[in-house]
Amino acid sequence: MPPFLVRPAVHQDLAAIERCLAAAFAAYRDRYTPAAYADTVPDLPALERRLQEMRMFVAVAEGSIIGALGAAAHGEEGHLRGMAVVPAWHGQGVSAALLQQAETELRRLGCRYVTLDSTEPLHRARRFYRRHGYAPSGRIGDYFGMPLHEYRKTL
């Protein structure tokens, strides 16, 4: 059994999720446009909206949130957003556990495939997604002045 658990997020988790996102993306801040960074590391009101719009999951160890991920179902399509793990927990299986929980929930909601978006600076994350069955769809969007690469996986 891993030294952490994954559970659905609740409103009381939002401040800790904000800190988790800030810690996870701090190393990339200079490689993001200011608007892209602000959307990637949202403030509390934006996280409240996200919690209302999607299911969010957190990884918890010793009472602290060490990871987070959001999952939204839109008919047959699921979409993941905001994967974050605090750096001290990298390589401990937190991302994989969050991803498994989110995919399980999306399948339960009737999704047949799932998409996610990733920016160019996140090389490690893109390798992680490929190892877990996600492939580039070829779709590249604009994320506040940055290329945003879509990945897709059949569930």
C-alpha positions in Angstrom: 0.0 0.0 0.0 1.5 3.4 -0.9 2.3 5.9 1.8 -0.5 8.2 0.6 -4.2 7.9 -0.3 -6.2 9.4 -3.2 -9.7 10.7 -2.4 -12.2 13.2 -3.9 -11.4 16.8 -3.1 -13.7 18.8 -0.9 -14.1 22.6 -0.5 -11.9 22.6 2.6 -9.0 21.3 0.4 -8.9 24.3 -1.9 -6.2 26.3 -0.1 -4.0 23.2 0.1 -4.6 22.5 -3.6 -3.6 26.0 -4.4 -0.3 25.5 -2.5 0.2 22.1 -4.2 -0.2 23.7 -7.7 2.1 26.6 -6.8 4.8 24.1 -5.5 4.5 21.8 -8.5 4.7 24.6 -11.1 7.1 27.0 -9.4 10.1 25.7 -11.5 8.2 26.5 -14.7 7.0 30.0 -13.9 9.6 31.8 -16.0 8.8 29.5 -19.0 5.1 30.4 -18.9 3.4 33.6 -20.0 2.0 35.5 -17.0 -1.6 34.7 -18.0 -0.8 31.0 -18.7 0.8 30.7 -15.3 -2.1 32.4 -13.6 -4.5 29.8 -15.2 -2.2 26.9 -14.4 -1.9 28.0 -10.7 -5.3 29.5 -10.2 -6.4 31.5 -7.2 -9.0 30.3 -4.7 -12.0 31.7 -6.5 -10.9 30.0 -9.7 -10.3 26.7 -7.8 -13.8 27.0 -6.4 -15.2 27.3 -9.9 -13.1 24.3 -11.0 -14.4 22.2 -8.1 -18.0 23.0 -9.2 -17.3 22.2 -12.8 -15.4 19.0 -12.4 -14.5 16.2 -10.1 -11.2 16.9 -8.4 -9.0 14.3 -6.6 -6.2 14.8 -4.1 -3.4 12.7 -2.9 -2.9 13.0 0.9 0.1 11.9 3.0 0.4 12.6 6.7 -2.5 15.0 6.5 -1.0 17.1 3.7 -2.2 17.3 0.1 0.7 16.2 -2.0 -1.0 16.0 -5.4 -4.2 17.0 -7.3 -6.0 16.3 -10.5 -9.3 17.4 -12.0 -11.5 15.3 -14.3 -14.6 16.5 -16.3 -17.0 14.3 -18.3 -18.6 15.7 -21.4 -20.7 12.9 -22.8 -18.2 10.3 -24.2 -15.2 12.6 -23.7 -13.4 13.0 -20.5 -10.9 15.7 -19.9 -8.2 16.0 -17.3 -6.8 19.2 -15.9 -4.4 20.4 -13.3 -2.2 17.4 -12.6 0.2 18.5 -9.9 2.5 16.7 -7.4 4.7 18.5 -5.0 8.4 18.0 -6.0 9.3 16.1 -2.8 6.9 13.3 -3.9 8.0 13.0 -7.6 8.7 9.4 -8.5 6.6 7.9 -5.7 3.6 6.9 -7.8 1.4 9.9 -6.8 0.7 10.9 -10.4 -0.1 7.4 -11.5 -2.5 6.9 -8.6 -4.3 10.2 -9.3 -4.5 9.3 -13.0 -5.9 5.9 -12.3 -8.6 7.4 -10.0 -9.6 10.0 -12.5 -9.8 7.5 -15.4 -11.9 5.1 -13.3 -14.3 7.9 -12.5 -14.5 9.0 -16.1 -15.2 5.4 -17.2 -17.9 5.2 -14.5 -19.5 8.4 -16.0 -19.6 6.8 -19.5 -16.6 8.4 -21.1 -15.0 6.3 -23.9 -11.9 8.4 -24.3 -10.1 11.1 -22.3 -8.1 14.1 -23.4 -5.6 16.4 -21.6 -3.5 19.3 -22.6 0.2 20.0 -21.9 2.6 22.8 -22.5 6.0 22.5 -24.0 8.0 23.1 -20.9 6.5 20.0 -19.2 8.7 17.4 -20.8 8.6 15.1 -17.8 4.8 15.2 -17.7 4.5 14.5 -21.4 6.7 11.4 -21.0 4.5 10.3 -18.1 1.4 10.6 -20.1 2.9 8.6 -23.0 3.9 5.8 -20.7 0.3 5.7 -19.5 -1.2 5.3 -22.9 -1.8 8.9 -24.0 -0.8 9.9 -27.5 -0.5 13.3 -29.1 -3.7 14.0 -31.1 -1.9 16.5 -33.4 -4.1 19.3 -32.1 -2.1 22.3 -30.9 -4.0 25.2 -29.4 -3.0 28.6 -28.1 -2.7 28.8 -24.3 -2.3 32.4 -23.5 0.5 32.8 -26.0 2.0 29.3 -25.5 1.5 26.2 -27.6 -0.8 23.7 -25.9 -0.5 20.1 -27.0 -3.5 17.8 -26.8 -3.1 14.2 -25.8 -5.8 11.5 -26.1 -6.4 8.0 -24.7 -9.2 5.5 -25.3 -10.6 4.2 -22.1 
